Amino acid sequence: MRSEPRDVALRLLRIFGVYAALVTAWGVSGRTGLWSRATLPGPEDVFHALRANVQNGAIIDALGVSLLRMTVGFAISFVAGTALGLLTTTSRVLEENLGGLILGLQSLPSITWLPLAVVWFGASESAIVFVVLMGSTFSIAYSAQAGVRGLPPLLSRVAGTLGATRWQSFRYVIVPAMMPSMVRGIKQGWSFAWRALMAGELLVTAGGLGRLLDTGRRANDLSMVSAMMLVIIVVGVAVDRLLFGRAEAWVRERWGFAPG
């Protein structure tokens, strides 16, 4: 049996090999004239643009602004979405009337909230935070609702038979049942909110990765545009692997559920 460090090293080597092959194919196709580098810059051009914007601090500053906006909006949406999802499970009337609305709003593209946000708040920080909030709240609410609905009624009855208080039933029965669905909903909500944030920054506010992307567009600098797209992708993958990947592992270890 191979050791765990060796397995990890081989997996990382395979991942590196795949991306190295993709970058090589990208560079070779540009040099052979398969497409014009004015239309799609080569990897070295994107690297130079990336390095220049890191050295002058533009990417670091923009990343800090975007992550701050994301943190504020997503924290509010987590509290609001969880509360809304739990509220609809306390009453059949609320669930029947609000359940479908939550599902419909959850499927609504996040960026469609932007015109309303601009009318209400102007082209401001509040408008962007609102878009992030609306982009993730209903996904989280739907997941909380689905997690509670998926709880076997027998477990609740057993908890009551054993004399559990309402708080104990919530803490030891409902919360574990919600966790797999909640992890998925939070992960999906974050991805919706991240896309909405980039679109909002691209259109209405100063600062942030979206605005830096628009700066490259207005300058017709496709190398900078591609570099900013790469940064946005890397941030998305990093959050998914480092935060949500660990959350899923914790749920499996703590309660024995598999979120996937």
C-alpha positions as CSV (number, residue, x, y, z in Angstrom):
1,M,0.0,0.0,0.0
2,R,1.4,3.4,-1.0
3,S,2.0,5.9,1.8
4,E,-0.3,8.9,2.0
5,P,2.4,11.5,1.3
6,R,3.3,9.6,-1.9
7,D,-0.4,9.6,-2.9
8,V,-0.6,13.3,-2.4
9,A,2.6,13.9,-4.3
10,L,1.3,11.9,-7.3
11,R,-2.0,13.6,-7.3
12,L,-0.3,17.0,-7.2
13,L,2.0,15.9,-10.0
14,R,-0.9,14.9,-12.2
15,I,-2.7,18.2,-11.6
16,F,0.5,20.1,-12.4
17,G,1.0,18.0,-15.5
18,V,-2.5,18.7,-16.8
19,Y,-2.2,22.5,-16.3
20,A,1.3,22.5,-17.8
21,A,0.0,20.7,-20.9
22,L,-2.8,23.2,-21.2
23,V,-0.5,26.2,-20.9
24,T,2.0,24.7,-23.4
25,A,-0.8,24.1,-25.9
26,W,-2.0,27.6,-25.4
27,G,1.4,29.1,-26.1
28,V,2.2,26.9,-29.0
29,S,-1.1,27.6,-30.7
30,G,-0.5,31.3,-30.5
31,R,3.0,31.1,-31.9
32,T,1.9,28.9,-34.8
33,G,-0.7,31.5,-35.8
34,L,-3.7,29.5,-35.0
35,W,-5.2,32.7,-33.7
36,S,-3.9,36.3,-33.5
37,R,-2.2,37.3,-30.2
38,A,-4.1,40.6,-30.5
39,T,-7.3,38.6,-30.1
40,L,-6.0,36.1,-27.5
41,P,-2.7,37.0,-25.8
42,G,-0.2,34.3,-25.1
43,P,0.6,33.0,-21.6
44,E,3.8,35.1,-21.4
45,D,1.9,38.3,-22.1
46,V,-0.7,37.4,-19.4
47,F,2.2,36.6,-17.0
48,H,3.8,40.0,-17.6
49,A,0.5,41.8,-17.1
50,L,-0.1,39.8,-13.9
51,R,3.4,40.5,-12.6
52,A,3.2,44.2,-13.4
53,N,-0.1,44.6,-11.6
54,V,1.2,42.7,-8.6
55,Q,4.3,44.8,-8.4
56,N,2.4,48.1,-8.6
57,G,0.0,46.9,-5.9
58,A,-3.1,47.1,-8.1
59,I,-4.1,43.5,-7.7
60,I,-3.5,43.3,-4.0
61,D,-5.5,46.5,-3.4
62,A,-8.4,45.3,-5.6
63,L,-8.4,41.9,-4.1
64,G,-8.7,43.4,-0.6
65,V,-11.6,45.6,-1.7
66,S,-13.5,42.7,-3.3
67,L,-13.0,40.3,-0.4
68,L,-14.1,42.9,2.1
69,R,-17.3,43.5,0.1
70,M,-17.8,39.7,-0.3
71,T,-17.3,39.1,3.4
72,V,-19.8,41.7,4.5
73,G,-22.5,40.7,2.1
74,F,-22.0,37.0,2.5
75,A,-22.0,37.2,6.3
76,I,-25.4,39.0,6.3
77,S,-26.8,36.6,3.7
78,F,-25.7,33.6,5.8
79,V,-27.6,34.8,8.9
80,A,-30.6,36.0,6.9
81,G,-30.8,32.9,4.7
82,T,-30.5,30.5,7.6
83,A,-33.1,32.3,9.6
84,L,-35.5,32.4,6.6
85,G,-35.0,28.8,5.9
86,L,-35.7,27.7,9.4
87,L,-38.7,30.1,9.7
88,T,-40.5,28.4,6.8
89,T,-40.1,25.0,8.4
90,T,-41.9,26.1,11.6
91,S,-45.3,26.4,9.9
92,R,-46.9,24.4,7.1
93,V,-48.6,27.6,6.0
94,L,-45.3,29.5,5.7
95,E,-43.7,26.6,3.9
96,E,-46.5,26.3,1.4
97,N,-46.6,30.0,0.7
98,L,-42.9,30.9,1.0
99,G,-41.2,27.7,-0.1
100,G,-42.0,28.2,-3.8
101,L,-41.0,31.8,-3.6
102,I,-37.6,31.0,-2.1
103,L,-37.1,28.4,-4.8
104,G,-38.0,30.9,-7.5
105,L,-35.8,33.7,-6.1
106,Q,-32.9,31.2,-5.7
107,S,-33.0,30.4,-9.4
108,L,-33.0,34.1,-10.3
109,P,-29.6,35.2,-11.7
110,S,-27.9,37.4,-9.1
111,I,-27.0,40.2,-11.5
112,T,-30.7,40.9,-12.2
113,W,-30.8,42.5,-8.7
114,L,-28.2,45.2,-9.9
115,P,-30.7,47.6,-11.6
116,L,-32.9,47.6,-8.5
117,A,-29.8,48.1,-6.2
118,V,-28.7,51.1,-8.3
119,V,-32.1,52.7,-8.1
120,W,-32.4,52.2,-4.4
121,F,-28.8,52.9,-3.3
122,G,-27.1,54.6,-6.2
123,A,-23.7,53.5,-7.6
124,S,-22.4,52.8,-4.1
125,E,-20.9,50.2,-1.8
126,S,-24.4,49.5,-0.5
127,A,-25.6,48.6,-3.9
128,I,-22.8,46.0,-4.3
129,V,-23.3,44.5,-0.9
130,F,-27.1,44.3,-1.6
131,V,-26.4,42.4,-4.8
132,V,-24.0,40.0,-3.0
133,L,-26.7,39.6,-0.3
134,M,-29.5,38.8,-2.7
135,G,-27.3,36.5,-4.7
136,S,-26.7,34.1,-1.9
137,T,-29.5,34.5,0.7
138,F,-32.1,32.4,-1.1
139,S,-29.7,29.6,-1.9
140,I,-28.8,29.3,1.7
141,A,-32.4,29.6,2.8
142,Y,-33.5,26.8,0.4
143,S,-30.7,24.6,1.7
144,A,-31.6,25.1,5.3
145,Q,-35.2,24.4,4.4
146,A,-34.3,21.2,2.5
147,G,-32.1,20.1,5.4
148,V,-34.8,20.3,7.9
149,R,-37.4,18.8,5.6
150,G,-35.1,15.8,5.1
151,L,-35.0,15.0,8.8
152,P,-36.7,11.7,9.4
153,P,-39.8,12.3,11.6
154,L,-38.8,9.3,13.8
155,L,-35.7,11.2,15.0
156,S,-37.8,14.1,16.3
157,R,-40.2,11.7,18.0
158,V,-37.3,9.8,19.6
159,A,-35.8,13.0,20.9
160,G,-39.1,14.1,22.4
161,T,-39.6,10.6,24.0
162,L,-36.2,10.9,25.6
163,G,-37.2,14.2,27.2
164,A,-35.1,16.5,25.0
165,T,-35.9,20.2,25.3
166,R,-36.6,22.3,22.2
167,W,-33.1,23.6,22.3
168,Q,-31.6,20.2,22.7
169,S,-33.6,18.9,19.8
170,F,-32.4,21.7,17.7
171,R,-28.8,21.4,18.8
172,Y,-28.5,17.6,18.6
173,V,-31.1,16.6,16.0
174,I,-32.0,19.4,13.6
175,V,-28.5,21.0,13.2
176,P,-26.7,17.7,12.3
177,A,-29.5,16.9,9.8
178,M,-29.1,20.3,8.2
179,M,-25.4,20.3,7.8
180,P,-24.9,18.4,4.6
181,S,-27.5,20.4,2.8
182,M,-26.3,23.7,4.4
183,V,-22.7,23.1,3.2
184,R,-23.9,22.6,-0.3
185,G,-26.1,25.7,-0.2
186,I,-23.5,27.9,1.3
187,K,-21.0,26.7,-1.3
188,Q,-23.5,27.4,-4.1
189,G,-24.5,30.7,-2.6
190,W,-20.9,31.9,-2.4
191,S,-20.3,31.1,-6.1
192,F,-23.5,33.0,-7.0
193,A,-22.5,36.0,-4.9
194,W,-18.9,36.0,-6.2
195,R,-20.2,36.2,-9.8
196,A,-22.6,38.9,-8.8
197,L,-19.9,40.9,-7.1
198,M,-17.6,40.8,-10.1
199,A,-20.4,42.0,-12.4
200,G,-21.4,44.7,-10.0
201,E,-17.8,46.0,-9.7
202,L,-17.5,45.8,-13.4
203,L,-20.5,48.1,-13.9
204,V,-21.0,50.5,-11.0
205,T,-18.3,50.9,-8.4
206,A,-14.7,52.0,-8.0
207,G,-12.1,49.5,-6.8
208,G,-12.2,45.7,-6.7
209,L,-11.2,43.1,-9.2
210,G,-14.2,43.7,-11.4
211,R,-13.2,47.4,-11.8
212,L,-9.6,46.4,-12.6
213,L,-11.0,44.0,-15.3
214,D,-13.0,46.9,-16.7
215,T,-9.8,49.1,-16.7
216,G,-8.1,46.5,-19.0
217,R,-11.2,46.4,-21.3
218,R,-11.3,50.2,-21.6
219,A,-7.6,50.3,-22.4
220,N,-8.1,47.4,-24.9
221,D,-5.4,45.5,-23.0
222,L,-6.4,41.9,-23.4
223,S,-3.4,40.7,-21.5
224,M,-4.6,42.6,-18.4
225,V,-8.1,41.4,-18.9
226,S,-6.9,37.8,-19.1
227,A,-4.7,38.3,-16.0
228,M,-7.7,39.6,-14.0
229,M,-9.8,36.7,-15.2
230,L,-7.1,34.3,-14.0
231,V,-7.0,36.0,-10.6
232,I,-10.8,35.7,-10.2
233,I,-10.6,32.0,-11.1
234,V,-7.8,31.4,-8.7
235,V,-9.6,33.1,-5.8
236,G,-12.8,31.1,-6.6
237,V,-10.9,27.8,-6.6
238,A,-8.9,28.6,-3.5
239,V,-12.0,29.4,-1.5
240,D,-13.7,26.3,-2.7
241,R,-10.8,24.0,-1.8
242,L,-9.5,25.7,1.4
243,L,-12.8,26.7,2.9
244,F,-15.7,24.6,1.6
245,G,-13.6,21.5,1.0
246,R,-12.6,21.6,4.7
247,A,-16.1,22.3,5.7
248,E,-17.3,19.2,3.9
249,A,-14.6,17.1,5.4
250,W,-15.5,18.4,8.9
251,V,-19.2,17.5,8.4
252,R,-18.2,14.0,7.4
253,E,-15.9,13.6,10.3
254,R,-18.2,15.3,12.9
255,W,-21.5,13.7,12.0
256,G,-20.7,11.0,9.5
257,F,-22.6,12.6,6.6
258,A,-21.3,12.9,3.0
259,P,-22.4,16.2,1.6
260,G,-21.7,15.3,-2.0
